[in-house]
Amino acid sequence: MPWSDDRYPVSMKNLPPRVRRKAIEIANALLEAGRPEGWAIGHL
């Protein structure tokens, strides 16, 4: 499931909002490329 400003991994909780938005953008691109969710979280 794609992530958003309201739904993202706990590991992104303490990131500054601007950085978190970029990380979410990158993670969603990884998911669209077929990477599993756990892989996308671990490789940001």
Secondary structure as UniProt FT lines:
FT   HELIX           10..12
FT   TURN            13..14
FT   HELIX           17..32
FT   TURN            33..34
FT   HELIX           37..42
//
